């Protein structure tokens, strides 16, 4: 079943629920997904602090 037929607002959205849009992350394993999220959090923190902070992995 294609969600787009039910709701045209769903065009471009991914059904896996990991993102609001489809970027292929549904193809990642859970381990790869967690690593990607950690990397994105570290990059966001670095951008907020001016880039000098070491990445922190919780």
C-alpha positions as CSV (number, residue, x, y, z in Angstrom):
1,X,0.0,0.0,0.0
2,X,1.3,3.4,-0.9
3,X,0.7,6.1,1.7
4,X,0.9,8.8,-0.9
5,X,-2.4,7.6,-2.4
6,X,-4.0,8.0,1.0
7,X,-2.4,11.3,1.9
8,X,-0.6,13.4,-0.7
9,X,1.2,15.3,2.1
10,X,3.3,12.1,2.6
11,X,5.1,12.6,-0.7
12,X,8.9,12.5,0.1
13,X,8.4,11.2,3.6
14,X,9.9,7.9,4.6
15,X,7.8,5.2,6.2
16,X,10.5,3.9,8.6
17,X,10.0,6.8,11.0
18,X,13.7,7.6,11.5
19,X,13.4,11.0,9.7
20,X,10.7,13.3,8.5
21,X,12.0,12.8,4.9
22,X,13.5,9.9,3.0
23,X,17.3,10.0,3.0
24,X,17.9,6.3,2.8
25,X,18.5,5.8,6.5
26,X,15.9,3.0,6.5
27,X,18.6,0.9,4.8
28,X,21.0,1.2,7.8
29,X,21.3,-1.4,10.5
30,X,20.4,-0.3,14.0
31,X,24.2,-0.1,14.9
32,X,24.8,2.1,11.8
33,X,21.8,4.3,12.6
34,X,23.0,4.8,16.2
35,X,26.5,5.7,15.0
36,X,25.1,8.2,12.5
37,X,23.0,9.8,15.2
38,X,26.0,10.2,17.5
39,X,28.0,11.7,14.6
40,X,25.2,14.2,13.9
41,X,24.9,15.2,17.6
42,X,28.7,15.7,17.8
43,X,28.6,17.9,14.7
44,X,25.7,19.9,16.0
45,X,27.4,20.5,19.4
46,X,30.6,21.5,17.6
47,X,28.7,24.0,15.5
48,X,27.1,25.5,18.6
49,X,30.4,25.8,20.4
50,X,32.4,27.1,17.5
51,X,33.9,23.8,16.5
52,X,36.6,23.6,19.2
53,X,34.8,21.0,21.4
54,X,35.7,17.3,21.3
55,X,32.8,15.1,20.3
56,X,31.0,13.6,23.2
57,X,29.4,10.2,23.0
58,X,26.8,9.4,25.7
